[in-house]
Amino acid sequence: MNLGEIIKKFRDDNELSMDKFAKMSNLSKAYISVLEKNKRPKTGKPVTPSIPVIKNVAEAMNMSFDELFNMLEDNQIISIGTDDIIKRINDVSMQLHSERQIKVYDYATEQINEQNNIVNFNDYIQEETEWYEVKFYGSVSAGTGLYLDDEQVETISFGADMVPASTDFCLKVNGDSMEPMFNNGDYVFIKRETEFRNGTIGAVIVNSEAYLKKLYITDNSIKLVSLNKKYQDITVTDTDNFKYVGTVVF
């Protein structure tokens, strides 16, 4: 497993929120999120954790650095510190004659030109300012109780360009009733509203159970329609306790 997969498994096994583990490891929640996705925000390339990051994670998991390091898959790329490398380069360069030092300088210049398009760890640190935290209230699907008026479970960090401007909170889809538009495990962004139009996709609570459905108003009822045609419509009448929570925004 890569480092993000190890962290995610540890959090799930110990029922830890991302915010809690971030505090335990002295890392930002945004960086924990990126580690678990194993994808750099700018390039989409796998994340390259540094030795200090691995040490922090190991301490949070109450294990030694060697134990955690040995759990990493063989192709996990690690970013090593630069201070020792620079010292070694300087030590070697000092032993060279001047004409060979010029060759070292020329080669180093070529390397700088080649790496212009490479994003390193420092580039990622700057990227953290472009992340946006959204309130997360849990999963939503047929038969799942959800109390959206309660205090949110946690906050989740998303890339700022992923979050619609009118977002108030997010929910996680549980099940396949809204495929192909929303898959199991997807996050949906919700604008808190009390009214809706025919054809709106929104989050509702019916008799203390939460649903994400397409809504249609009839003469004497409200139809909750799944996009996946293998699910039957749900009819809400005056005898049901119905609350419209909010509209999915894109």
TAGI-V137026 format. One record per residue. RES is the residue in three letters. SS is DSSP state (~ for helix, > for strand, _ for the rest). PHI is phi in whole degrees, -180 to 180 (NA if undefined). Layout:
RES & SS & PHI
RES & SS & PHI
//
This chain:
MET & _ & NA
ASN & _ & -82
LEU & ~ & -62
GLY & ~ & -62
GLU & ~ & -65
ILE & ~ & -64
ILE & ~ & -62
LYS & ~ & -61
LYS & ~ & -65
PHE & ~ & -64
ARG & ~ & -65
ASP & ~ & -64
ASP & ~ & -64
ASN & ~ & -107
GLU & _ & 53
LEU & _ & -105
SER & _ & -74
MET & ~ & -62
ASP & ~ & -64
LYS & ~ & -64
PHE & ~ & -68
ALA & ~ & -60
LYS & ~ & -69
MET & ~ & -64
SER & ~ & -97
ASN & _ & 59
LEU & _ & -121
SER & _ & -75
LYS & ~ & -65
ALA & ~ & -62
TYR & ~ & -71
ILE & ~ & -61
SER & ~ & -61
VAL & ~ & -67
LEU & ~ & -59
GLU & ~ & -68
LYS & ~ & -79
ASN & _ & 54
LYS & _ & -148
ARG & _ & -71
PRO & _ & -58
LYS & _ & -78
THR & _ & -110
GLY & _ & 78
LYS & _ & -80
PRO & _ & -58
VAL & _ & -75
THR & _ & -114
PRO & _ & -71
SER & > & -90
ILE & ~ & -59
PRO & ~ & -60
VAL & ~ & -64
ILE & ~ & -63
LYS & ~ & -63
ASN & ~ & -61
VAL & ~ & -65
ALA & ~ & -61
GLU & ~ & -64
ALA & ~ & -65
MET & _ & -90
ASN & _ & 60
MET & _ & -139
SER & _ & -78
PHE & ~ & -59
ASP & ~ & -62
GLU & ~ & -62
LEU & ~ & -68
PHE & ~ & -60
ASN & ~ & -70
MET & ~ & -80
LEU & _ & -71
GLU & _ & -67
ASP & _ & -63
ASN & _ & -93
GLN & _ & -69
ILE & _ & -88
ILE & _ & -114
SER & > & -90
ILE & _ & -94
GLY & _ & -64
THR & _ & -96
ASP & ~ & -61
ASP & ~ & -66
ILE & ~ & -64
ILE & ~ & -62
LYS & ~ & -62
ARG & ~ & -66
ILE & ~ & -64
ASN & ~ & -63
ASP & ~ & -62
VAL & ~ & -70
SER & ~ & -62
MET & ~ & -64
GLN & _ & -89
LEU & _ & -87
HIS & _ & -69
SER & ~ & -58
GLU & ~ & -67
ARG & ~ & -77
GLN & ~ & -63
ILE & ~ & -63
LYS & ~ & -64
VAL & ~ & -62
TYR & ~ & -62
ASP & ~ & -62
TYR & ~ & -65
ALA & ~ & -62
THR & ~ & -63
GLU & ~ & -62
GLN & ~ & -65
ILE & ~ & -63
ASN & ~ & -63
GLU & ~ & -72
GLN & ~ & -90
ASN & ~ & -57
ASN & ~ & -98
ILE & _ & -96
VAL & _ & -93
ASN & _ & -102
PHE & ~ & -62
ASN & ~ & -64
ASP & ~ & -62
TYR & ~ & -65
ILE & ~ & -58
GLN & ~ & -67
GLU & ~ & -66
GLU & ~ & -58
THR & ~ & -68
GLU & ~ & -96
TRP & > & -97
TYR & > & -129
GLU & > & -93
VAL & > & -121
LYS & > & -65
PHE & > & -121
TYR & > & -105
GLY & > & 119
SER & > & -95
VAL & > & -135
SER & _ & -172
ALA & _ & -63
GLY & _ & 82
THR & > & -108
GLY & > & -67
LEU & _ & -149
TYR & _ & -119
LEU & _ & -76
ASP & _ & -84
ASP & _ & -76
GLU & _ & -63
GLN & _ & -62
VAL & _ & -65
GLU & > & -166
THR & > & -117
ILE & > & -123
SER & > & -93
PHE & > & -125
GLY & > & -59
ALA & ~ & -57
ASP & ~ & -76
MET & ~ & -90
VAL & _ & -100
PRO & _ & -60
ALA & _ & -61
SER & _ & -92
THR & _ & -67
ASP & _ & -106
PHE & > & -163
CYS & > & -130
LEU & > & -131
LYS & > & -108
VAL & > & -76
ASN & _ & -121
GLY & _ & 116
ASP & _ & -115
SER & _ & -68
MET & _ & -112
GLU & _ & -72
PRO & _ & -92
MET & _ & -72
PHE & _ & -127
ASN & _ & -97
ASN & _ & -57
GLY & _ & 94
ASP & _ & -69
TYR & > & -97
VAL & > & -118
PHE & > & -98
ILE & > & -120
LYS & > & -99
ARG & > & -69
GLU & _ & -144
THR & _ & -114
GLU & _ & -127
PHE & _ & -147
ARG & _ & -109
ASN & _ & -57
GLY & _ & 89
THR & > & -70
ILE & > & -99
GLY & > & -149
ALA & > & -98
VAL & > & -133
ILE & > & -121
VAL & > & -124
ASN & _ & 53
SER & _ & 72
GLU & > & -114
ALA & > & -99
TYR & > & -139
LEU & > & -115
LYS & > & -145
LYS & > & -91
LEU & > & -110
TYR & > & -134
ILE & > & -98
THR & _ & -110
ASP & _ & -62
ASN & _ & -133
SER & _ & -160
ILE & > & -121
LYS & > & -99
LEU & > & -101
VAL & > & -111
SER & _ & -85
LEU & _ & -75
ASN & _ & -80
LYS & _ & -69
LYS & _ & -78
TYR & _ & -102
GLN & _ & -78
ASP & _ & -68
ILE & > & -109
THR & > & -101
VAL & > & -110
THR & _ & -118
ASP & _ & -65
THR & _ & -81
ASP & _ & -92
ASN & _ & -89
PHE & > & -115
LYS & > & -141
TYR & > & -89
VAL & > & -95
GLY & > & 177
THR & > & -106
VAL & > & -68
VAL & > & -115
PHE & _ & -122
//
